[in-house]
């Protein structure tokens, strides 16, 4: 017993001399904040996923568009003719009425917009006409499709949302960016505001908050861009002399989507 006590005391003394916690040390793979040989960077600005950069084995950035007019996306679009209970208007209220979300003019998040500037972008078309919420039916977002080696999982790490005014709404003067918001801000705000819902029209009791809907990916989106050397949209990669370039761009988008799906499905095949 004395020998055992002497061993324990000796071990504790060595730990104190080395400046480490001998008995309480946690593996850095479990707790990235614990002392260890390395310090792990985690995106705490945009992402809601605590993924350490050292654990990302593969990553490609993907820019997607949700068209709220599509039947599958109607729970996000809202109900009735005005769509005032839809996601676009709820984001507007969070920014303007609650002042709860920061909004920016650029995807680098270097140019903050004032509420007055955001309102002007939101409500006024290129010809000066006022528009309605239901006419803002595009919701774009950027995410990273990645493999987290620590958890051995494919993950979708959303970075930001972009509110877009479609060209027909913008007096056919081309689409216009209304503003960018960090996904983390969006996620944390709406998880505490259950009155803003992904609407289940078949069962009201199963309507979900927006954070839950995005976690479950209860939307249909189209890939508009992915990481490429030219930083070009998929539509810009199509030969403009093709008789139907829009169709080719859509098919190319589906092809890329299937490649991601195939990668995920065949991850553990050998």
C-alpha positions as CSV (number, residue, x, y, z in Angstrom):
1,X,0.0,0.0,0.0
2,X,2.8,2.4,0.9
3,X,4.5,1.6,-2.4
4,X,1.3,2.4,-4.3
5,X,0.8,5.7,-2.5
6,X,4.4,6.6,-3.2
7,X,3.9,5.9,-6.9
8,X,0.8,8.0,-7.1
9,X,2.4,10.9,-5.3
10,X,5.4,10.7,-7.5
11,X,3.2,10.7,-10.6
12,X,1.3,13.8,-9.4
13,X,4.6,15.6,-8.6
14,X,5.9,14.8,-12.1
15,X,2.7,16.2,-13.6
16,X,3.0,19.4,-11.6
17,X,6.6,19.8,-12.7
18,X,5.6,19.4,-16.4
19,X,2.6,21.8,-16.0
20,X,0.1,19.1,-17.1
21,X,-3.0,17.7,-15.5
22,X,-2.1,14.0,-15.2
23,X,-5.4,12.8,-13.9
24,X,-7.8,15.2,-15.7
25,X,-6.3,15.3,-19.2
26,X,-8.8,14.7,-22.0
27,X,-7.8,13.6,-25.5
28,X,-7.6,16.6,-27.9
29,X,-9.7,14.5,-30.3
30,X,-12.6,14.7,-27.8
31,X,-12.1,18.2,-26.5
32,X,-10.4,20.6,-29.0
33,X,-10.2,23.2,-26.3
34,X,-8.1,21.0,-24.0
35,X,-4.3,21.4,-23.7
36,X,-2.5,19.4,-26.3
37,X,0.3,19.4,-28.9
38,X,-1.9,21.4,-31.3
39,X,-4.5,24.1,-31.3
40,X,-7.5,23.4,-33.6
41,X,-9.2,26.0,-35.6
42,X,-13.0,25.9,-35.8
43,X,-15.3,28.2,-37.9
44,X,-17.2,30.1,-35.1
45,X,-18.3,33.0,-37.4
46,X,-20.5,31.4,-40.0
47,X,-20.9,27.7,-39.2
48,X,-23.1,26.0,-36.6
49,X,-21.1,22.7,-36.9
50,X,-18.1,22.4,-34.6
51,X,-15.9,20.9,-37.3
52,X,-12.2,21.3,-36.7
53,X,-10.2,22.3,-39.8
54,X,-7.7,19.6,-39.2
55,X,-10.5,17.0,-39.5
56,X,-11.6,18.1,-42.9
57,X,-10.2,15.5,-45.4
58,X,-12.2,16.7,-48.4
59,X,-14.2,19.8,-49.1
60,X,-15.9,21.5,-52.0
61,X,-17.9,24.7,-51.8
62,X,-21.3,24.6,-53.4
63,X,-23.7,27.5,-54.1
64,X,-27.4,26.5,-54.2
65,X,-30.7,28.2,-55.0
66,X,-34.0,27.4,-53.4
67,X,-36.9,28.4,-55.6
68,X,-39.8,28.9,-53.1
69,X,-42.4,28.5,-55.9
70,X,-41.6,24.8,-56.3
71,X,-44.2,22.6,-54.6
72,X,-41.7,20.9,-52.4
73,X,-40.6,24.3,-51.0
74,X,-44.1,25.7,-50.3
75,X,-43.7,25.1,-46.6
76,X,-40.9,27.7,-46.6
77,X,-42.7,30.0,-49.1
78,X,-45.6,30.5,-46.7
79,X,-49.4,30.3,-47.0
80,X,-52.0,32.5,-48.6
81,X,-51.5,35.1,-51.3
82,X,-49.2,37.4,-49.4
83,X,-46.8,34.8,-48.1
84,X,-46.3,37.0,-45.1
85,X,-45.7,34.0,-42.9
86,X,-42.9,32.7,-45.2
87,X,-39.2,32.5,-44.6
88,X,-38.4,35.7,-46.6
89,X,-40.7,37.9,-44.7
90,X,-39.6,36.4,-41.4
91,X,-36.0,37.1,-42.2
92,X,-37.0,40.7,-43.1
93,X,-38.8,41.1,-39.7
94,X,-35.8,39.7,-37.8
95,X,-33.5,42.3,-39.5
96,X,-35.8,45.4,-39.5
97,X,-38.2,44.9,-36.6
98,X,-35.9,43.0,-34.2
99,X,-32.5,44.2,-35.4
100,X,-31.4,40.7,-34.6
101,X,-29.5,39.8,-37.8
102,X,-26.6,41.7,-39.4
103,X,-27.0,42.0,-43.1
104,X,-24.2,42.7,-45.7
105,X,-23.9,43.8,-49.3
106,X,-21.2,41.3,-50.2
107,X,-20.4,37.6,-49.6
108,X,-17.1,38.5,-48.0
109,X,-19.1,40.3,-45.3
110,X,-17.0,43.4,-45.4
111,X,-19.8,45.9,-46.4
112,X,-22.5,46.1,-43.7
113,X,-25.9,47.5,-44.8
114,X,-27.9,49.9,-42.8
115,X,-31.5,49.0,-42.2
116,X,-32.6,51.8,-44.6
117,X,-30.3,50.4,-47.3
118,X,-31.6,46.9,-46.8
119,X,-35.2,48.1,-46.9
120,X,-34.6,49.9,-50.2
121,X,-33.0,46.8,-51.7
122,X,-35.9,44.6,-50.4
123,X,-38.9,46.6,-51.5
124,X,-37.8,48.6,-54.6
125,X,-37.2,47.3,-58.1
126,X,-34.8,48.8,-60.7
127,X,-37.5,51.0,-62.2
128,X,-38.5,52.3,-58.8
129,X,-41.7,50.3,-58.4
130,X,-42.6,48.7,-55.1
131,X,-42.8,44.9,-54.9
132,X,-44.4,42.3,-52.7
133,X,-42.9,39.6,-50.5
134,X,-44.3,36.8,-52.7
135,X,-42.3,38.2,-55.6
136,X,-39.1,37.4,-53.7
137,X,-39.0,33.7,-54.3
138,X,-35.3,33.0,-54.5
139,X,-33.2,32.1,-51.5
140,X,-29.6,31.3,-52.2
141,X,-27.0,29.9,-49.9
142,X,-23.4,28.7,-49.8
143,X,-22.4,25.5,-48.1
144,X,-19.3,23.3,-47.9
145,X,-19.8,19.6,-48.8
146,X,-17.1,17.9,-46.7
147,X,-15.9,14.8,-45.1
148,X,-15.3,14.9,-41.4
149,X,-12.7,12.3,-40.7
150,X,-13.1,12.5,-36.9
151,X,-16.7,11.4,-37.1
152,X,-16.3,9.6,-40.5
153,X,-19.3,11.5,-41.9
154,X,-20.2,13.5,-44.9
155,X,-21.6,16.9,-43.8
156,X,-23.2,19.9,-45.3
157,X,-21.8,23.0,-43.6
158,X,-23.9,26.0,-44.6
159,X,-22.1,29.3,-44.4
160,X,-24.5,32.1,-45.4
161,X,-27.8,32.9,-47.0
162,X,-28.4,35.4,-49.8
163,X,-31.7,37.1,-50.4
164,X,-32.1,37.6,-54.1
165,X,-34.6,39.6,-56.1
166,X,-35.4,37.7,-59.4
167,X,-35.0,39.5,-62.7
168,X,-38.8,39.5,-63.5
169,X,-39.4,41.1,-60.1
170,X,-36.6,43.6,-60.7
171,X,-38.3,45.0,-63.8
172,X,-36.4,42.5,-66.0
173,X,-33.1,44.3,-65.3
174,X,-31.4,41.2,-64.1
175,X,-31.5,39.6,-60.6
176,X,-30.4,41.8,-57.7
177,X,-28.8,40.8,-54.4
178,X,-30.8,42.2,-51.5
179,X,-28.3,41.1,-48.8
180,X,-26.2,38.4,-47.2
181,X,-26.7,37.1,-43.7
182,X,-24.5,34.6,-41.7
183,X,-26.1,31.2,-41.5
184,X,-25.0,30.9,-37.8
185,X,-26.9,34.1,-37.0
186,X,-30.0,32.9,-38.9
187,X,-29.9,29.5,-37.2
188,X,-29.5,30.7,-33.7
189,X,-32.2,33.3,-34.0
190,X,-34.9,31.2,-35.5
191,X,-34.3,28.2,-33.2
192,X,-35.6,30.5,-30.4
193,X,-38.5,31.8,-32.5
194,X,-40.9,28.9,-33.1
195,X,-43.6,31.3,-34.4
196,X,-41.6,31.3,-37.7
197,X,-42.1,27.9,-39.1
198,X,-41.5,25.5,-41.9
199,X,-45.2,24.8,-42.4
200,X,-46.5,21.3,-42.6
201,X,-49.8,21.7,-44.5
202,X,-50.7,18.1,-43.9
203,X,-50.2,18.1,-40.1
204,X,-50.0,21.5,-38.2
205,X,-48.6,19.8,-35.1
206,X,-45.5,18.8,-37.1
207,X,-44.5,22.2,-38.4
208,X,-40.8,22.8,-37.6
209,X,-38.6,25.8,-36.9
210,X,-36.3,26.9,-39.7
211,X,-33.2,25.5,-38.0
212,X,-34.8,22.1,-37.8
213,X,-36.0,22.3,-41.4
214,X,-32.4,23.1,-42.6
215,X,-30.9,20.4,-40.4
216,X,-33.2,17.9,-42.0
217,X,-32.7,19.5,-45.4
218,X,-36.4,19.8,-46.0
219,X,-36.1,21.8,-49.2
220,X,-35.2,21.3,-52.8
221,X,-32.3,23.3,-54.2
222,X,-30.4,23.6,-57.5
223,X,-26.6,23.9,-57.7
224,X,-25.7,27.1,-59.4
225,X,-21.9,27.0,-58.8
226,X,-19.2,24.8,-57.2
227,X,-15.5,25.4,-56.6
228,X,-13.8,25.7,-60.0
229,X,-10.7,27.4,-61.4
230,X,-12.6,30.1,-63.2
231,X,-14.9,30.8,-60.3
232,X,-17.8,30.6,-62.8
233,X,-21.4,29.8,-62.5
234,X,-22.5,26.5,-64.1
235,X,-24.6,28.6,-66.5
236,X,-21.5,30.5,-67.6
237,X,-19.7,27.3,-68.4
238,X,-22.2,26.4,-71.1
239,X,-21.5,27.3,-74.7
240,X,-23.7,30.3,-75.4
241,X,-24.3,29.2,-79.0
242,X,-26.0,26.1,-77.8
243,X,-29.7,26.2,-78.9
244,X,-30.9,25.6,-75.3
245,X,-28.2,26.7,-72.8
246,X,-30.5,26.9,-69.9
247,X,-31.4,23.2,-70.2
248,X,-27.7,22.2,-70.5
249,X,-26.9,24.2,-67.4
250,X,-29.7,22.5,-65.5
251,X,-28.5,19.0,-66.6
252,X,-24.9,19.9,-65.7
253,X,-26.2,20.9,-62.3
254,X,-27.9,17.6,-61.8
255,X,-24.8,15.8,-63.0
256,X,-22.7,17.5,-60.3
257,X,-25.4,16.7,-57.7
258,X,-25.4,13.0,-58.6
259,X,-21.6,13.0,-58.3
260,X,-21.9,14.3,-54.7
261,X,-24.6,11.7,-54.0
262,X,-22.5,8.9,-55.5
263,X,-19.5,10.0,-53.5
264,X,-21.6,9.8,-50.3
265,X,-23.1,6.5,-51.2
266,X,-19.9,4.8,-52.1
267,X,-17.8,6.2,-49.3
268,X,-17.4,2.9,-47.4
269,X,-17.3,0.6,-50.4
270,X,-14.2,-1.4,-51.0
